[in-house]
Amino acid sequence: MKSSTIGIDRYPHNISTEVKSSRLSSLQSRKKVWIFYILTLMVSDLLLIGAAYRAAYFIRFDLSLGIFQLDVIPSKELYAGLVFLLMPFWLVMFTAVGMYHRNNLLGGTNEYALVFRASTYSLLLLIVAGFLEQAFVIARGWLVMAWVFSFFFIAFGRFWLRRLVYFFRKRGYFQSNALIVGANNEGLSLAEQLITWPTSGLKVVGFVDMKLNPGTKLDNGLRVLGSVEQLDQILVEHQVEELVLATSAHSSHDKLLDIFKHYANSAIVNIRMSSGLYEILTTGLTVHEFAYVPLVGVNKVRLTETDKVIKTLLEYSLIIPSLILLSPLLLLIALAVKLDSPGPILFRRRVMGVNGKEFDAFKFRTMYADGDEILDKRPELKDELNRNHKLKEDPRITRLGHFLRRYSLDELPQLFNVLRSEMALVGPRMISPEEMENYNHWGINLLTVRPGITGLWQVSGRSDISYQERVNLDMYYIRNWSIWLDLQLLFRTIPVVLQGRGAY
C-alpha cells in the first residue's frame, strides 16, 4: 500500500478534490448529528432525574402512607435545593461511566446496565455522605425511591429516544457506511446480519476481496468494489467509516497485520475485526494460559453461572405468583378444551433443549385429534407446512384453538416447563429435532440456552415473519443476552399478545 493514505488521515493522490470535500463534509455533518443527540440525551436525563426526585417526594411525603415513619421534616425547599444540587452531580456520574460515549449509545440493553450502574453509584455516594456528615439527613424512603424512579425514568426516556433514532436509521440517517474485507462465508454472514438489522447503524456498501473480480455481484445483492490494493480509494469514494475484517477470509496473517497497522490509528476510519469463528461466537469465548501460551476456548453454554442464577431468580419470582393467580384460568381453559373436541387436554411437543437434550413442551391442545388425517387430504398445505413450519389457514385447528393461539393462551402450561428448568420465560424459539437442519451452522448456538415462552421472534411479528428472520432473531438474542434484554422483551410481549397480531 502507498504511504500517502487515509490510514494516516491523508488521501490518495488520484482522488479528486470534490470527492475529498464531499467526504469531509459528510463526516462533519454526522459528527454534528451525534453531538445534537448527546446533548438531547443530557437534557432528557436531567429532566427525568428531576421528575424522579419529585415523584419520590410525592409518594414519601404528600401521600402520607403508613409504611413510612415521619422521622424527617418534609421541607419542600430543602429537597428542591438538594435536587438542583444532585442533578448535575448525577450528570457527571453518567458521563464518568460512559453513558454519553458514542460506543455505548444505541446499543440496546447495554444502556440500561449503564444507567443502573450510574444510579447505584450515585446512591452509594449519598449514603456515604450521610454517614460522614451527620447534619446531612435525608429520608431513607425518599432516597431509595429516588434511586428506583431515576433508573426507570431514565431507562424509559432512553428507550423512546432510541426508538426514534431507529426510526431514522431505517430511513438512512444515523448510519455509518461499512466495508467488509473478505467475501467468504464469514464475510457474507456478517453482511447478512447487518443487512437484516438496519437499526444497527452500519450500512454495508460492499466488499473488498482478493479472489473475486471488481463488480462481482453476490447473492445478497452487494458487489465486490475492488481488491485490498484499492482499499484507500474505495474508502474515500464510498465515504466508509467502518472497516470490517472477516479474518477467516485471509490466509496470510501478514496481510491482516498490514491492514490493521495501516488503519488502526486513523481518525476517519474505524477498523473492526471479527473473531474468525463467527459461527460459534454466540456461545462465548474464554482465554486461558497454558505454559504461558494464551489459548481460546469455547463455552459449552452461553450463560455463566451468575447469569443463570439471576435469570432463574427473575423467572421464579414471576412464575410462582403468576401460576397462583392464573390457576382458575388454567382450569377453565382445560375444561373448555375437553368440551370443545375429543382428545387430550394437553399436547406434548418434542423439542430441543440445552446441549441437545430433548424434552416435551406442554401446550393446551388446539388441534383436532385426527389432525394428521385432515392434513393428508390437503397436500398443498402439507407442502407449505414442510417449507415454513407454519400454516396461516390450518384446517386442523379447533374453534377454541384459534382463540387460544391468537392470545397465546395455549402456551400457559409451558410455565411448568420453566419450573422444571427445561424452558425459560425469555429465550429463542423452541424447535423440533427435525428443524435443526434449517439452522445450518447456527444450530450449535441455539442449543447453548434454554428455549423461551417468549422472545424477539414473539415481539417482532410472531408467525408473520419468515423462517430465516426467526433464525436471525434467535441468534441476535443469544449473542446479546442480558437480564435487561429479558426485562425489555417481557414488557414488550404484553401489548403484542393482547393485540393478537401474527398468531396462527
GUDO-247897 format. One record per residue (C-alpha): x negated, z negated, y; residue number from 1; residue in three letters. Coordinates in nm, 2 decimals, always signed. Each point is the difference from the previous one (the first is absolute). Example, Ala and Ser with C-alpha at 12.3 -4.5 7.8 and 13.67 -1.06 7.14 Angstrom:
<ketors>
- px_pz_py_i_aa
- -1.23_-0.78_-0.45_1_ALA
- -0.14_+0.07_+0.34_2_SER
</ketors>
This chain:
<ketors>
- px_pz_py_i_aa
- +0.00_+0.00_+0.00_1_MET
- -0.11_+0.06_+0.36_2_LYS
- -0.12_-0.29_+0.20_3_SER
- +0.22_+0.08_+0.30_4_SER
- +0.33_-0.10_-0.14_5_THR
- +0.30_-0.22_+0.06_6_ILE
- -0.15_-0.24_-0.24_7_GLY
- -0.19_-0.14_+0.29_8_ILE
- +0.28_+0.09_+0.25_9_ASP
- -0.14_+0.34_+0.10_10_ARG
- +0.16_+0.34_-0.09_11_TYR
- -0.13_+0.30_-0.19_12_PRO
- -0.13_+0.28_+0.23_13_HIS
- +0.25_+0.26_-0.12_14_ASN
- +0.31_-0.21_+0.11_15_ILE
- +0.16_+0.13_+0.32_16_SER
- +0.04_-0.22_+0.31_17_THR
- +0.38_+0.04_-0.03_18_GLU
- +0.00_-0.15_-0.35_19_VAL
- -0.23_-0.29_+0.10_20_LYS
- +0.22_-0.07_+0.30_21_SER
- +0.32_+0.01_-0.21_22_SER
- -0.15_-0.24_-0.25_23_ARG
- -0.11_-0.25_+0.26_24_LEU
- +0.34_+0.02_+0.18_25_SER
- +0.18_-0.06_-0.33_26_SER
- -0.22_-0.30_-0.08_27_LEU
- +0.06_-0.15_+0.34_28_GLN
- +0.37_+0.05_-0.02_29_SER
- +0.02_-0.17_-0.34_30_ARG
- -0.21_-0.29_+0.13_31_LYS
- +0.24_-0.05_+0.29_32_LYS
- +0.29_+0.00_-0.24_33_VAL
- -0.16_-0.27_-0.21_34_TRP
- -0.08_-0.21_+0.31_35_ILE
- +0.36_+0.02_+0.11_36_PHE
- +0.12_-0.10_-0.35_37_TYR
- -0.24_-0.30_-0.01_38_ILE
- +0.12_-0.11_+0.35_39_LEU
- +0.36_+0.03_-0.12_40_THR
- -0.08_-0.22_-0.30_41_LEU
- -0.15_-0.26_+0.23_42_MET
- +0.30_-0.01_+0.23_43_VAL
- +0.23_-0.01_-0.30_44_SER
- -0.19_-0.28_-0.17_45_ASP
- +0.00_-0.21_+0.33_46_LEU
- +0.37_+0.04_+0.04_47_LEU
- +0.08_-0.08_-0.36_48_LEU
- -0.23_-0.31_+0.01_49_ILE
- +0.20_-0.12_+0.30_50_GLY
- +0.32_+0.07_-0.18_51_ALA
- -0.12_-0.19_-0.31_52_ALA
- -0.09_-0.31_+0.21_53_TYR
- +0.33_+0.01_+0.17_54_ARG
- +0.19_+0.03_-0.32_55_ALA
- -0.19_-0.29_-0.15_56_ALA
- +0.08_-0.21_+0.31_57_TYR
- +0.37_+0.09_-0.02_58_PHE
- +0.02_-0.11_-0.37_59_ILE
- -0.22_-0.31_+0.04_60_ARG
- +0.16_-0.14_+0.31_61_PHE
- +0.32_+0.19_+0.12_62_ASP
- +0.18_-0.01_-0.33_63_LEU
- -0.06_-0.37_-0.06_64_SER
- -0.02_+0.04_-0.37_65_LEU
- -0.01_-0.33_-0.20_66_GLY
- -0.31_+0.11_-0.20_67_ILE
- -0.23_-0.06_+0.30_68_PHE
- -0.10_-0.33_+0.16_69_GLN
- +0.01_-0.02_+0.37_70_LEU
- -0.35_-0.14_+0.03_71_ASP
- -0.10_+0.25_+0.27_72_VAL
- +0.17_+0.04_+0.33_73_ILE
- +0.15_+0.35_+0.02_74_PRO
- -0.16_+0.11_+0.33_75_SER
- +0.07_+0.37_+0.06_76_LYS
- -0.26_+0.01_+0.28_77_GLU
- -0.27_-0.14_-0.23_78_LEU
- +0.08_+0.24_-0.28_79_TYR
- +0.04_+0.29_+0.23_80_ALA
- -0.34_-0.07_+0.15_81_GLY
- -0.15_-0.04_-0.34_82_LEU
- +0.14_+0.33_-0.11_83_VAL
- -0.16_+0.19_+0.29_84_PHE
- -0.32_-0.17_-0.08_85_LEU
- +0.01_+0.08_-0.37_86_LEU
- +0.12_+0.36_+0.03_87_MET
- -0.33_+0.14_+0.12_88_PRO
- -0.18_-0.23_-0.24_89_PHE
- +0.19_+0.15_-0.30_90_TRP
- -0.08_+0.35_+0.14_91_LEU
- -0.37_-0.09_+0.00_92_VAL
- +0.04_-0.12_-0.36_93_MET
- +0.18_+0.32_-0.10_94_PHE
- -0.29_+0.20_+0.15_95_THR
- -0.25_-0.21_-0.18_96_ALA
- +0.15_+0.06_-0.35_97_VAL
- +0.02_+0.38_+0.07_98_GLY
- +0.37_+0.05_+0.06_99_MET
- -0.08_+0.25_+0.28_100_TYR
- -0.28_+0.18_-0.18_101_HIS
- +0.10_+0.36_-0.08_102_ARG
- -0.11_-0.03_-0.36_103_ASN
- +0.25_-0.28_-0.06_104_ASN
- +0.30_+0.17_+0.17_105_LEU
- +0.27_+0.20_-0.16_106_LEU
- -0.13_-0.09_-0.34_107_GLY
- +0.31_-0.15_-0.14_108_GLY
- +0.01_-0.36_-0.13_109_THR
- -0.36_-0.07_+0.10_110_ASN
- +0.13_-0.07_+0.35_111_GLU
- +0.24_-0.27_-0.13_112_TYR
- -0.30_-0.17_-0.17_113_ALA
- -0.19_+0.00_+0.33_114_LEU
- +0.30_-0.13_+0.19_115_VAL
- +0.04_-0.29_-0.25_116_PHE
- -0.37_-0.08_+0.02_117_ARG
- -0.02_+0.00_+0.38_118_ALA
- +0.32_-0.21_+0.03_119_SER
- -0.13_-0.25_-0.26_120_THR
- -0.34_-0.03_+0.18_121_TYR
- +0.18_-0.06_+0.33_122_SER
- +0.21_-0.27_-0.15_123_LEU
- -0.29_-0.17_-0.16_124_LEU
- -0.19_+0.00_+0.33_125_LEU
- +0.30_-0.16_+0.17_126_LEU
- +0.01_-0.27_-0.26_127_ILE
- -0.37_-0.07_+0.04_128_VAL
- +0.05_-0.01_+0.38_129_ALA
- +0.28_-0.26_-0.04_130_GLY
- -0.22_-0.20_-0.24_131_PHE
- -0.29_-0.01_+0.25_132_LEU
- +0.20_-0.06_+0.31_133_GLU
- +0.27_-0.27_-0.05_134_GLN
- +0.17_+0.08_+0.33_135_ALA
- +0.07_+0.35_-0.13_136_PHE
- +0.33_-0.08_-0.18_137_VAL
- +0.22_+0.28_-0.13_138_ILE
- +0.31_-0.02_-0.22_139_ALA
- -0.11_+0.08_-0.35_140_ARG
- +0.33_+0.17_-0.08_141_GLY
- -0.03_+0.23_+0.30_142_TRP
- -0.36_+0.08_-0.08_143_LEU
- +0.08_+0.10_-0.36_144_VAL
- +0.30_+0.21_+0.10_145_MET
- -0.20_+0.17_+0.27_146_ALA
- -0.26_+0.09_-0.26_147_TRP
- +0.27_+0.14_-0.24_148_VAL
- +0.19_+0.18_+0.26_149_PHE
- -0.31_+0.15_+0.16_150_SER
- -0.10_+0.15_-0.33_151_PHE
- +0.34_+0.15_-0.08_152_PHE
- +0.07_+0.11_+0.36_153_PHE
- -0.34_+0.18_+0.04_154_ILE
- +0.01_+0.14_-0.35_155_ALA
- +0.36_+0.13_+0.07_156_PHE
- -0.12_+0.16_+0.33_157_GLY
- -0.30_+0.17_-0.15_158_ARG
- +0.22_+0.12_-0.29_159_PHE
- +0.22_+0.19_+0.24_160_TRP
- -0.28_+0.12_+0.22_161_LEU
- -0.17_+0.14_-0.32_162_ARG
- +0.33_+0.17_-0.10_163_ARG
- +0.00_+0.16_+0.35_164_LEU
- -0.36_+0.13_-0.05_165_VAL
- +0.08_+0.12_-0.35_166_TYR
- +0.29_+0.20_+0.16_167_PHE
- -0.24_+0.16_+0.24_168_PHE
- -0.26_+0.06_-0.28_169_ARG
- +0.25_+0.21_-0.19_170_LYS
- +0.02_+0.22_+0.31_171_ARG
- -0.38_+0.04_+0.03_172_GLY
- -0.08_-0.29_+0.24_173_TYR
- -0.23_-0.30_-0.07_174_PHE
- -0.19_+0.21_-0.26_175_GLN
- -0.36_+0.09_-0.05_176_SER
- -0.12_+0.32_-0.16_177_ASN
- -0.17_-0.06_-0.33_178_ALA
- -0.23_+0.23_-0.19_179_LEU
- -0.07_-0.05_-0.37_180_ILE
- -0.34_+0.09_-0.13_181_VAL
- +0.05_+0.10_-0.37_182_GLY
- +0.29_+0.20_-0.14_183_ALA
- -0.02_-0.14_-0.36_184_ASN
- +0.27_-0.21_-0.17_185_ASN
- -0.09_-0.31_+0.20_186_GLU
- +0.01_+0.19_+0.33_187_GLY
- +0.33_+0.16_-0.09_188_LEU
- +0.14_-0.35_-0.10_189_SER
- -0.12_-0.14_+0.33_190_LEU
- +0.17_+0.28_+0.19_191_ALA
- +0.32_-0.04_-0.20_192_GLU
- +0.03_-0.37_+0.09_193_GLN
- -0.06_+0.07_+0.37_194_LEU
- +0.24_+0.29_+0.02_195_ILE
- +0.27_-0.20_-0.18_196_THR
- -0.04_-0.28_+0.25_197_TRP
- +0.02_+0.15_+0.35_198_PRO
- +0.01_-0.35_+0.14_199_THR
- -0.36_-0.06_-0.11_200_SER
- -0.13_+0.14_+0.33_201_GLY
- -0.23_+0.25_-0.17_202_LEU
- +0.09_+0.37_+0.02_203_LYS
- -0.20_+0.20_-0.25_204_VAL
- -0.11_+0.33_+0.15_205_VAL
- -0.18_+0.13_-0.30_206_GLY
- -0.30_-0.02_-0.23_207_PHE
- -0.37_+0.07_+0.01_208_VAL
- -0.14_+0.10_-0.34_209_ASP
- -0.32_+0.14_-0.14_210_MET
- +0.16_+0.19_-0.30_211_LYS
- +0.31_+0.16_+0.16_212_LEU
- -0.01_+0.28_+0.25_213_ASN
- +0.12_-0.06_+0.36_214_PRO
- +0.36_+0.09_+0.04_215_GLY
- +0.09_-0.09_-0.36_216_THR
- +0.36_-0.13_-0.01_217_LYS
- +0.05_-0.30_-0.23_218_LEU
- +0.32_-0.11_-0.18_219_ASP
- +0.09_-0.26_+0.27_220_ASN
- +0.01_+0.28_+0.27_221_GLY
- -0.33_-0.10_+0.17_222_LEU
- -0.30_+0.23_+0.02_223_ARG
- -0.37_-0.03_-0.04_224_VAL
- -0.14_+0.02_+0.35_225_LEU
- -0.36_+0.06_-0.09_226_GLY
- -0.31_-0.15_-0.16_227_SER
- -0.19_-0.31_+0.07_228_VAL
- -0.25_+0.20_+0.20_229_GLU
- +0.28_+0.10_+0.24_230_GLN
- +0.12_-0.36_+0.04_231_LEU
- -0.11_-0.05_+0.36_232_ASP
- +0.19_+0.30_+0.12_233_GLN
- +0.31_-0.08_-0.21_234_ILE
- +0.02_-0.35_+0.14_235_LEU
- +0.00_+0.12_+0.35_236_VAL
- +0.23_+0.30_-0.04_237_GLU
- +0.27_-0.21_-0.18_238_HIS
- -0.05_-0.31_+0.21_239_GLN
- -0.07_-0.21_-0.31_240_VAL
- -0.03_-0.38_+0.06_241_GLU
- +0.00_-0.11_-0.37_242_GLU
- -0.25_+0.14_-0.25_243_LEU
- +0.10_-0.10_-0.35_244_VAL
- -0.25_+0.04_-0.28_245_LEU
- +0.13_+0.05_-0.36_246_ALA
- -0.32_-0.13_-0.15_247_THR
- +0.06_+0.13_-0.35_248_SER
- +0.00_+0.35_+0.14_249_ALA
- -0.37_-0.01_+0.07_250_HIS
- -0.25_+0.00_-0.29_251_SER
- -0.29_-0.06_+0.24_252_SER
- -0.03_-0.35_+0.14_253_HIS
- -0.25_+0.13_+0.25_254_ASP
- +0.27_+0.23_+0.14_255_LYS
- +0.24_-0.29_+0.05_256_LEU
- -0.28_-0.21_+0.16_257_LEU
- -0.08_+0.29_+0.23_258_ASP
- +0.37_+0.02_+0.11_259_ILE
- +0.02_-0.37_+0.04_260_PHE
- -0.32_-0.03_+0.21_261_LYS
- +0.11_+0.30_+0.21_262_HIS
- +0.34_-0.14_+0.11_263_TYR
- -0.01_-0.38_-0.07_264_ALA
- -0.09_-0.09_+0.36_265_ASN
- +0.22_+0.26_+0.17_266_SER
- +0.23_-0.13_+0.27_267_ALA
- +0.22_+0.31_-0.05_268_ILE
- +0.05_+0.01_-0.37_269_VAL
- +0.07_-0.28_-0.24_270_ASN
- -0.14_+0.05_-0.35_271_ILE
- +0.19_-0.14_-0.30_272_ARG
- -0.11_+0.01_-0.36_273_MET
- +0.22_-0.02_-0.30_274_SER
- -0.11_-0.21_-0.30_275_SER
- -0.05_+0.30_-0.23_276_GLY
- +0.24_-0.19_-0.24_277_LEU
- +0.32_+0.08_+0.18_278_TYR
- +0.21_+0.00_-0.31_279_GLU
- -0.07_-0.36_-0.08_280_ILE
- -0.04_-0.13_+0.35_281_LEU
- +0.34_-0.18_+0.00_282_THR
- -0.12_-0.25_-0.26_283_THR
- -0.26_-0.14_+0.23_284_GLY
- -0.38_+0.00_-0.05_285_LEU
- -0.24_-0.29_-0.02_286_THR
- -0.38_+0.00_+0.04_287_VAL
- -0.23_-0.22_-0.22_288_HIS
- -0.37_-0.01_-0.01_289_GLU
- -0.18_+0.02_-0.34_290_PHE
- -0.38_-0.04_+0.02_291_ALA
- +0.03_+0.05_+0.38_292_TYR
- +0.18_+0.33_-0.06_293_VAL
- +0.35_+0.02_+0.16_294_PRO
- +0.25_+0.16_-0.24_295_LEU
- +0.36_+0.08_+0.08_296_VAL
- +0.27_-0.12_-0.24_297_GLY
- +0.37_+0.10_-0.02_298_VAL
- +0.26_-0.28_+0.00_299_ASN
- +0.25_+0.02_-0.29_300_LYS
- +0.28_-0.12_+0.23_301_VAL
- +0.06_+0.07_+0.37_302_ARG
- +0.09_-0.36_+0.11_303_LEU
- -0.24_-0.29_+0.00_304_THR
- +0.10_-0.33_-0.15_305_GLU
- +0.07_-0.13_+0.36_306_THR
- +0.21_+0.30_+0.07_307_ASP
- +0.20_-0.05_-0.32_308_LYS
- +0.06_-0.37_+0.08_309_VAL
- +0.12_+0.09_+0.36_310_ILE
- +0.22_+0.28_-0.13_311_LYS
- +0.15_-0.22_-0.28_312_THR
- +0.08_-0.28_+0.24_313_LEU
- +0.18_+0.24_+0.23_314_LEU
- +0.20_+0.15_-0.29_315_GLU
- +0.10_-0.33_-0.16_316_TYR
- +0.10_-0.15_+0.33_317_SER
- +0.23_+0.29_+0.06_318_LEU
- +0.13_+0.07_-0.36_319_ILE
- +0.09_-0.35_-0.11_320_ILE
- +0.24_-0.08_+0.29_321_PRO
- +0.13_+0.36_-0.02_322_SER
- +0.09_-0.03_-0.36_323_LEU
- +0.19_-0.32_+0.06_324_ILE
- +0.19_+0.16_+0.29_325_LEU
- +0.06_+0.33_-0.18_326_LEU
- +0.10_-0.15_-0.34_327_SER
- +0.38_+0.05_+0.07_328_PRO
- -0.06_+0.36_+0.10_329_LEU
- -0.21_+0.06_-0.31_330_LEU
- +0.28_-0.13_-0.22_331_LEU
- +0.26_+0.21_+0.18_332_LEU
- -0.21_+0.32_-0.04_333_ILE
- -0.06_-0.08_-0.37_334_ALA
- +0.38_-0.04_-0.05_335_LEU
- +0.07_+0.32_+0.19_336_ALA
- -0.26_+0.20_-0.20_337_VAL
- +0.16_-0.12_-0.32_338_LYS
- +0.35_+0.09_+0.11_339_LEU
- -0.09_+0.34_+0.15_340_ASP
- -0.13_+0.17_-0.31_341_SER
- -0.10_-0.09_-0.36_342_PRO
- -0.36_-0.10_-0.06_343_GLY
- -0.25_-0.28_+0.07_344_PRO
- -0.01_-0.17_+0.34_345_ILE
- -0.37_+0.04_+0.05_346_LEU
- -0.21_+0.31_-0.04_347_PHE
- -0.36_-0.05_-0.11_348_ARG
- -0.24_+0.26_+0.13_349_ARG
- -0.35_+0.02_-0.16_350_ARG
- -0.25_+0.02_+0.28_351_VAL
- -0.38_-0.04_+0.07_352_MET
- -0.14_-0.33_+0.12_353_GLY
- -0.34_-0.13_+0.11_354_VAL
- -0.29_+0.14_-0.21_355_ASN
- +0.24_+0.23_-0.19_356_GLY
- +0.20_-0.29_-0.16_357_LYS
- +0.36_+0.13_-0.06_358_GLU
- +0.30_-0.22_+0.06_359_PHE
- +0.38_+0.03_+0.03_360_ASP
- +0.13_+0.02_+0.36_361_ALA
- +0.36_-0.14_+0.02_362_PHE
- +0.28_+0.18_+0.19_363_LYS
- +0.37_-0.02_-0.01_364_PHE
- +0.13_+0.29_-0.20_365_ARG
- +0.11_+0.28_+0.23_366_THR
- +0.04_+0.28_-0.26_367_MET
- +0.24_+0.07_-0.29_368_TYR
- -0.13_-0.11_-0.34_369_ALA
- +0.01_+0.36_-0.12_370_ASP
- -0.19_+0.13_+0.30_371_GLY
- -0.24_+0.21_-0.21_372_ASP
- +0.28_+0.19_-0.16_373_GLU
- +0.16_+0.07_+0.34_374_ILE
- -0.33_+0.13_+0.13_375_LEU
- -0.06_+0.22_-0.30_376_ASP
- +0.31_+0.20_+0.10_377_LYS
- -0.17_+0.08_+0.34_378_ARG
- -0.34_+0.16_-0.07_379_PRO
- -0.06_+0.09_+0.36_380_GLU
- +0.03_-0.36_+0.10_381_LEU
- -0.23_-0.10_-0.29_382_LYS
- -0.26_+0.23_+0.14_383_ASP
- +0.03_-0.14_+0.35_384_GLU
- -0.03_-0.35_-0.14_385_LEU
- -0.32_+0.09_-0.18_386_ASN
- -0.15_+0.14_+0.32_387_ARG
- +0.11_-0.26_+0.25_388_ASN
- +0.08_-0.30_-0.22_389_HIS
- +0.32_-0.04_+0.22_390_LYS
- +0.34_+0.18_+0.01_391_LEU
- +0.19_+0.00_+0.33_392_LYS
- +0.32_+0.09_-0.19_393_GLU
- -0.03_-0.19_-0.32_394_ASP
- +0.31_+0.02_-0.23_395_PRO
- -0.13_-0.29_-0.21_396_ARG
- +0.06_-0.25_+0.28_397_ILE
- +0.32_-0.21_-0.02_398_THR
- +0.24_-0.06_+0.29_399_ARG
- -0.14_-0.35_+0.06_400_LEU
- -0.35_+0.13_-0.06_401_GLY
- +0.02_+0.22_+0.32_402_HIS
- +0.08_-0.30_+0.21_403_PHE
- -0.26_-0.23_-0.16_404_LEU
- -0.27_+0.27_+0.04_405_ARG
- +0.09_+0.08_+0.36_406_ARG
- -0.07_-0.36_+0.11_407_TYR
- -0.27_-0.07_-0.27_408_SER
- +0.22_-0.28_-0.15_409_LEU
- -0.09_+0.13_-0.35_410_ASP
- -0.36_-0.12_+0.06_411_GLU
- +0.09_-0.36_+0.06_412_LEU
- -0.09_-0.10_-0.37_413_PRO
- -0.35_+0.11_+0.07_414_GLN
- -0.04_-0.33_+0.19_415_LEU
- -0.04_-0.16_-0.34_416_PHE
- -0.28_+0.25_-0.07_417_ASN
- -0.17_-0.13_+0.30_418_VAL
- +0.04_-0.36_-0.12_419_LEU
- -0.16_+0.12_-0.33_420_ARG
- -0.30_+0.14_+0.20_421_SER
- +0.07_+0.35_-0.13_422_GLU
- +0.11_+0.13_+0.34_423_MET
- -0.04_-0.08_+0.37_424_ALA
- +0.25_-0.01_+0.28_425_LEU
- -0.21_+0.27_+0.18_426_VAL
- -0.22_+0.25_-0.18_427_GLY
- -0.03_+0.36_-0.11_428_PRO
- +0.30_+0.17_-0.17_429_ARG
- +0.02_-0.09_-0.37_430_MET
- -0.04_+0.29_-0.24_431_ILE
- +0.04_+0.07_-0.36_432_SER
- -0.29_+0.08_-0.23_433_PRO
- +0.10_+0.36_-0.01_434_GLU
- -0.04_+0.03_+0.38_435_GLU
- -0.36_-0.11_+0.00_436_MET
- -0.12_+0.36_-0.04_437_GLU
- +0.17_+0.09_+0.34_438_ASN
- -0.24_-0.24_+0.17_439_TYR
- -0.31_+0.19_-0.12_440_ASN
- -0.32_-0.17_+0.12_441_HIS
- +0.21_-0.25_+0.20_442_TRP
- +0.14_-0.16_-0.32_443_GLY
- -0.29_-0.25_-0.03_444_ILE
- +0.09_-0.14_+0.34_445_ASN
- +0.37_-0.04_-0.08_446_LEU
- -0.08_-0.25_-0.28_447_LEU
- -0.20_-0.23_+0.22_448_THR
- +0.30_-0.17_+0.15_449_VAL
- +0.35_-0.11_-0.12_450_ARG
- +0.28_+0.25_+0.08_451_PRO
- +0.25_-0.11_+0.26_452_GLY
- +0.37_-0.03_+0.05_453_ILE
- -0.05_+0.15_+0.34_454_THR
- -0.29_+0.17_+0.17_455_GLY
- -0.11_+0.28_+0.23_456_LEU
- +0.20_+0.25_-0.20_457_TRP
- +0.31_-0.21_+0.05_458_GLN
- -0.02_-0.01_+0.38_459_VAL
- -0.12_+0.36_+0.03_460_SER
- +0.29_+0.19_-0.14_461_GLY
- +0.06_-0.14_-0.35_462_ARG
- +0.10_+0.29_-0.22_463_SER
- +0.01_+0.25_+0.28_464_ASP
- -0.38_+0.03_+0.00_465_ILE
- -0.19_+0.23_-0.24_466_SER
- -0.18_-0.13_-0.30_467_TYR
- -0.34_+0.08_+0.15_468_GLN
- +0.09_-0.20_+0.32_469_GLU
- +0.09_-0.29_-0.22_470_ARG
- -0.34_+0.01_-0.16_471_VAL
- -0.17_+0.02_+0.34_472_ASN
- +0.21_-0.30_+0.12_473_LEU
- -0.10_-0.20_-0.30_474_ASP
- -0.37_+0.07_+0.05_475_MET
- +0.03_-0.09_+0.37_476_TYR
- +0.16_-0.34_-0.09_477_TYR
- -0.26_-0.08_-0.26_478_ILE
- -0.29_+0.09_+0.22_479_ARG
- +0.13_-0.19_+0.31_480_ASN
- +0.16_-0.30_-0.16_481_TRP
- +0.02_-0.32_+0.20_482_SER
- +0.25_-0.28_+0.02_483_ILE
- +0.10_+0.13_+0.34_484_TRP
- +0.09_+0.34_-0.15_485_LEU
- +0.22_-0.17_-0.26_486_ASP
- +0.18_-0.19_+0.27_487_LEU
- +0.05_+0.31_+0.21_488_GLN
- +0.14_+0.20_-0.29_489_LEU
- +0.24_-0.29_-0.10_490_LEU
- +0.14_+0.00_+0.36_491_PHE
- +0.03_+0.38_+0.00_492_ARG
- +0.17_+0.00_-0.34_493_THR
- +0.31_-0.19_+0.12_494_ILE
- +0.14_+0.27_+0.24_495_PRO
- -0.10_+0.28_-0.23_496_VAL
- +0.20_-0.15_-0.29_497_VAL
- +0.30_-0.08_+0.22_498_LEU
- +0.02_+0.36_+0.12_499_GLN
- -0.01_+0.12_-0.35_500_GLY
- -0.19_+0.32_+0.08_501_ARG
- -0.20_+0.19_-0.25_502_GLY
- +0.13_-0.19_-0.31_503_ALA
- +0.14_+0.18_-0.30_504_TYR
</ketors>
